[in-house]
Amino acid sequence: MKNRILTLLLSLSLLLLPACGNGSSSSSAADADVNVDLSAFYTDTMEKYEFPNSLELAEGELLDGYFAGLSEVETEQCLVYLNMMSINNGEIALVQVKNSADVDTVKGILQDHIDYMAEGGAFYPEATELWSNSSKVVSNGSYIMMVVNPSCDAIVEDFNALF
């Protein structure tokens, strides 16, 4: 009987252990004080992976035209690079929102763009396939990335490694 009580007490103490401490945890980017330079990540990504030479930073009307609602979200960093060629074969968007409650909103806006392009907006079969099979929207804390590239899985790994 003593062994059962001791085992129960030890089990309970292990369950309560994570609740001890100063109340903060650095196990996830959402809780940690992370500061990532998205411009530097973009530069590194362009050097490491093949992207179209015609990527253009989308701002103002261009941003609103392709990503309706994104300019209304308060951001710390917002780098959205579009391919302005008719055979759209890759894009990247890197966003840090001021309010973590906006993460899902931004992810939805970026996913809507992917869905539109995959459903015919990319025009050409090769580009449509790229948008359908080699695109992702991911987030880590208040940071969101959309990537369309044949190496999208490796780029997502690089993005996640920032945190």
ABEGO torsion letter per residue (X at the ends): XAAAAAAAAAAAAAAAAAABEAGBBAABAAABBBBBBAAAAAAAAAAABBBBAABBBBBEAAAAAABBGAAABBBABBBBBBBABABBAEBBBBBBBABAAAAAAAAAAAAAAAAAAAAGAAGBAAAAAAAAAABBBBBBEABBBBBBBAAAAAAAAAAAAAX
